[in-house]
Amino acid sequence: MKIYDREGTPNAARIRIVLAAKGLDDSVEFETVDLISAAQKQPAFLAKNPIGKTPLLELDDGFILSESTAITEYLDHVDGKPMFMGTTPRDRATILMMQRRVEQLLLEPVDDFFHYGTPGLGKALAPWRMPEWDGRREWGLRRGDMARNGLAYFNRVLADRPYLALDTFTLPDITLYISLIFAEVIGLISSEQTSLAAWRAKVDELPFVKNRTGRALRPEDLARLSG
Ligand SMILES: N[C@@H](CCC(=O)N[C@@H](CS)C(=O)NCC(=O)O)C(=O)O
C-alpha cells in the first residue's frame, strides 16, 4: 500500500493519524509529492488523481483512492474494527453530518483564505490555485471571515461535549484538528476560543495524534515558503 502526500500538510495529517491509530505505519510506503513546485498538477500525478491533490492511496493491485474521507473510510475498515467511522446507523450518520460541517464551515474557508488571501504555496502553483482576477484577494479575505465564524461555531459546540459527533474521537474530530493547525499557522485563531483551545490540547496528547509520522514540514518547504 502506498500513500502519496507531503509531510506537514493538513490533509496528509488526516491520513497519518488514521494509519498511526490502526498500527499501519509499517505497512505503508510513502511517496512524497512536491506541492510547492506543483508536482500534483503534472500529467504523471493527474493520471492517478485528476483533481491534482494529495493525499492519495494506491494499493498493490492498482486500486486508487483520493479524498481524505474516502481514504479514511477504507483504512478504518481494513481490520474490521472501525474507530473513526462509527458502527450504528445513528452514529455513522452523525459522524458524516459533523464531517460535512467541519469541511464546509472551516476547512474549505481556511484553505481558500490561504490560497486567495495570502501568497499561499507560492508562484509555481499560482496558475492553478492563485490566478489573478479582480476581487481575488477580497474573496480570500471573506473566506477568512467565514473561517472565523466557523471557529466560533465549533468553539460553542465543544463547550459542552467531549468530541464533535460522539463521546469518542471520530472522523470529524480529525478534520477539525487539522483545520485548527492550518488556521493557527495562517493566523486565524483567536484567544477567545477557549473551548477549542482546551479540546486541541487534549487531542494533541492522544497517542496516535502525537506519534503520527510526517508531523513537520520538510525544512526545504519551510525555507521556500518563508523565502
Ligand atoms: N478534499 C481533499 C483536499 C486535499 C487537499 O486540499 N490537499 C492539499 C494538501 S493539504 C493539496 O494537495 N494542495 C495542493 C493543491 O491544491 O494543489 C481531501 O479531502 O483530501
The ligand as an ORCA input file, in Angstrom:
! r2SCAN-3c Opt
* xyz 0 1
  N     -10.703     17.288     -0.472
  C      -9.337     16.833     -0.430
  C      -8.441     18.019     -0.144
  C      -6.997     17.690     -0.410
  C      -6.097     18.920     -0.363
  O      -6.550     20.069     -0.412
  N      -4.794     18.620     -0.258
  C      -3.799     19.658     -0.272
  C      -2.644     19.297      0.679
  S      -3.106     19.575      2.353
  C      -3.203     19.759     -1.657
  O      -2.971     18.767     -2.305
  N      -2.941     21.000     -2.072
  C      -2.283     21.295     -3.309
  C      -3.186     21.906     -4.331
  O      -4.289     22.361     -4.014
  O      -2.745     21.921     -5.470
  C      -9.172     15.730      0.604
  O     -10.089     15.545      1.416
  O      -8.182     15.011      0.620
*
